[in-house]
């Protein structure tokens, strides 16, 4: 039997193993927002009147896609906290009916701070949610207004207190840096305010200018000016330093967690674990292929009502899989396990990887430790360049 056939059989058996018995993640996209932030490039809509019909479609899609064993569930958006108690109960009842949810599964729900009031906190007591992720973004009122966030800095702090009272002991918050004219002192203030909350997880991202967003148009018209690369680097270095000093583990380029509180769901994206995406614009992955649902709520609802999954599927070649490994696993502190990579892709592909990695090993941007190839702190600053040179083009 040829090596090519052996690798083909390996991938088929691996896919069957994952699909039939291995733990997977479930992502449900809730695209509704009361208003849009100027930076957001994710698919969303303000047509709140479609929520009930959309939740019905989500439940039907889950039944159409069929059974899986789940280790993580993630309600993202958009704004999942805009759903009513009845809608959320309907979703979780369907999840319980369709899927085998493992004991101790991580169940995350994204929330906007201004939605977290006493009523919402009480509602959480009746849901299986055990992790909450909130987009606080900043503790400065002017920057929040600039982003068109609806909450105030105090609402962000109060939301954390209310979630604690509701028994949520795994809270993640998002922060942003690199605002126009933001100073290093202002960024440090945001970090210190986040640390005072003692949340278990912090995700921090530079303010990105995505096409077809109000922020993009503001930059194009020179209403605002992006922060320069040197400023981003200085701010990122401060972030890493201060969070590490506070006991957070830097386990992915933009993610920091107290020991034992890594995001299990997001880690599945970086570690080749299958996931099912439900809802408009949601993506799915089953090791050998990936698919994406149509990014239109009304079209999505209509298609599901007609009994048709509104998705496009792409079969993945070995080169696709290799490139995905480069651009996902190198984002993590563990990097690429060369032994596992050799089993998946064969020695010639690993020789290609190491040959192209050598200049970055020599420069200190990459390091080899315990059979794992990973970025150094210096390499993280140039991760796009490194990954671009390591991927393979057929």
Protein Blocks (a to p, Z undefined) as FASTA:
>chain_A
ZZklmmmmmmmmmmmmmmmmpccddddddfbdfbdcfkbcbdcdfblklmmmmmmmmmmm
mmmnopcddfbdcddedjfklpcfklmmmmmmmmmmmpccdehiacdddddfklmcfklm
mmmmmpcbfbdcddekpacfklmmmnopabdfklmmmmmmmmmmnopabdcddddehieh
iafklmmmmmmmmmmnopabdcdddddddehiaklmmmmnomaccddfklmmmmmmmmmm
mmmmnopacfbfkbccdehiacfklmmmmnopacddedehiacdehjaccddddbfklmm
mmmmnopacbddddddfklmmmmmmmmmmmpmnlpafklmmmmnojklmmmmmmmmmmmm
mnopacceehiacddfklmmmmmmmmmmmpccZZ
